[in-house]
Amino acid sequence: MKRIVKPVTYVLAAVYFLVDAVFMTVARPISRWVERHLVFERLRSWIRSLPPYPSLALFSVPVIILEPVKPVAAYLAATGQVLSGAVTLIVGELLKLVLVERLFHLTRDKLMRIPAFAWVYGKFVEVRAWIEATEAWRVVRALSRAARDRVARARATLIGAFSKLATSRD
């Protein structure tokens, strides 16, 4: 039984981290946009003023509240509510990752003063580096870049067509 459970556990863990990594590629630009456009200077100052352990508690809140989104989305999809499950997963994951990324950005130095957090973060970085070094990850990244380029070309074509249409009407 252990022979079966151990590989399945590794596969599930890899899929779990892969989902977070894929969503993070979308969450980072959203997080940067939020940082540039939404000014919460008093809130940022308060967060930066927190000592290490309260920073960790605050950092944990979005994870604790929004992490159950994955099983809820899986349940919805398994019960035939595929669209609801997909929307729940996408919105919940993006919200969680944007909040976690913003909070980590604001409290990183203090969180790294907590030995257990620094150790776990080091292991997370190692696992992420290992995943990103796999052939599967490189293929997914290449497909993602190709899709992004295709969407950008289609968008440019549509904008050009609408511009020509607008100028021909004038």
C-alpha positions in Angstrom: 0.0 0.0 0.0 2.9 2.4 0.8 4.3 1.8 -2.6 1.1 3.2 -4.2 0.4 6.0 -1.7 3.9 7.5 -1.8 4.0 8.2 -5.6 0.4 9.3 -5.6 1.2 11.8 -2.8 4.2 13.1 -4.7 2.1 13.6 -7.8 -0.7 15.3 -5.9 1.9 17.6 -4.2 3.5 18.4 -7.6 0.1 19.2 -9.1 -0.8 21.4 -6.1 2.5 23.4 -6.4 2.1 23.5 -10.2 -1.4 25.0 -9.9 0.0 27.7 -7.6 3.0 28.4 -9.8 0.8 28.7 -12.9 -1.6 31.0 -11.1 1.3 33.0 -9.8 2.4 34.0 -13.3 -1.0 35.7 -13.6 -1.1 37.0 -10.0 2.2 38.8 -10.0 1.2 41.3 -12.8 -2.2 41.9 -11.0 -0.4 42.4 -7.7 2.0 45.0 -9.3 -1.0 46.7 -10.9 -2.7 46.9 -7.5 0.5 48.3 -6.0 0.8 51.0 -8.6 -2.9 52.0 -8.8 -4.5 51.5 -5.4 -2.9 53.7 -2.8 -3.3 52.4 0.8 -0.4 54.2 2.3 -1.7 54.1 5.9 -2.4 50.4 5.6 1.0 49.7 4.1 2.7 51.7 6.9 0.7 49.7 9.5 1.7 46.4 7.9 5.3 47.4 7.7 5.3 48.5 11.3 4.3 45.0 12.6 6.9 42.8 14.4 7.8 39.4 12.8 5.2 37.1 14.4 2.2 39.5 13.9 3.4 39.8 10.3 3.3 36.0 10.1 -0.2 35.9 11.5 -1.4 38.6 9.0 0.4 36.7 6.2 -1.4 33.5 7.1 -4.9 35.0 7.0 -5.5 34.9 3.2 -3.9 31.4 3.1 -6.1 30.0 5.8 -9.3 31.6 4.5 -8.8 31.0 0.8 -6.9 27.7 0.7 -10.1 25.7 1.0 -11.1 27.1 -2.4 -9.3 24.3 -4.2 -11.3 21.4 -2.7 -14.5 23.4 -3.0 -13.8 24.0 -6.7 -13.0 20.3 -7.1 -16.3 19.4 -5.4 -18.3 21.8 -7.6 -16.6 20.3 -10.7 -17.2 16.7 -9.5 -20.9 17.4 -9.0 -21.4 18.7 -12.5 -21.0 22.4 -11.8 -17.9 22.7 -13.9 -18.2 26.4 -14.7 -18.9 27.3 -11.1 -15.9 25.2 -10.0 -13.6 26.8 -12.6 -14.7 30.3 -11.6 -14.4 29.5 -7.9 -10.9 28.1 -8.5 -9.7 31.0 -10.6 -11.1 33.8 -8.5 -10.1 32.2 -5.2 -6.6 31.4 -6.3 -5.9 34.7 -7.9 -7.3 36.6 -4.8 -5.2 34.4 -2.5 -2.0 34.7 -4.5 -2.4 38.5 -5.0 -3.0 39.1 -1.3 -0.2 36.7 -0.2 2.3 38.2 -2.8 1.5 41.8 -1.6 1.8 40.8 2.1 5.0 38.9 1.5 6.4 41.9 -0.4 5.6 44.2 2.5 6.8 41.8 5.3 9.5 39.7 3.7 12.4 41.0 5.8 10.5 40.5 9.1 9.2 37.0 8.0 12.8 35.9 7.2 13.7 36.7 10.9 11.5 33.7 11.9 13.8 30.7 11.6 11.0 28.2 10.8 9.6 30.5 8.1 13.0 31.1 6.6 13.6 27.3 6.5 10.2 26.6 4.9 10.6 29.4 2.4 14.1 28.0 1.5 12.5 24.6 0.8 9.7 26.3 -1.2 12.3 28.0 -3.4 14.1 24.7 -3.9 10.9 22.9 -4.9 9.9 25.8 -7.2 13.4 25.7 -8.8 13.1 21.9 -9.3 9.6 22.2 -10.9 10.8 25.0 -13.2 13.8 22.9 -14.2 11.6 20.0 -15.5 10.9 19.5 -19.1 7.2 19.6 -18.5 7.5 23.1 -17.0 9.5 24.3 -20.0 7.0 23.0 -22.4 4.1 24.6 -20.5 6.0 27.9 -20.4 6.7 27.7 -24.2 3.1 27.0 -24.9 2.1 29.9 -22.6 4.4 32.3 -24.4 3.1 31.1 -27.8 -0.5 31.6 -26.7 0.3 35.0 -25.3 2.0 36.0 -28.5 -0.9 34.7 -30.6 -3.4 36.7 -28.4 -1.3 39.8 -28.7 -1.2 39.4 -32.5 -4.9 38.8 -32.7 -5.6 41.9 -30.5 -3.3 44.0 -32.7 -5.1 42.8 -35.8 -8.5 43.6 -34.3 -7.4 47.0 -33.1 -6.1 47.7 -36.6 -9.3 46.5 -38.2 -11.4 48.7 -35.9 -9.2 51.7 -36.6 -9.5 51.2 -40.3 -13.3 50.9 -39.9 -13.5 54.0 -37.8 -11.4 56.1 -40.3 -13.4 54.8 -43.3 -16.6 55.9 -41.7 -15.3 59.5 -41.2 
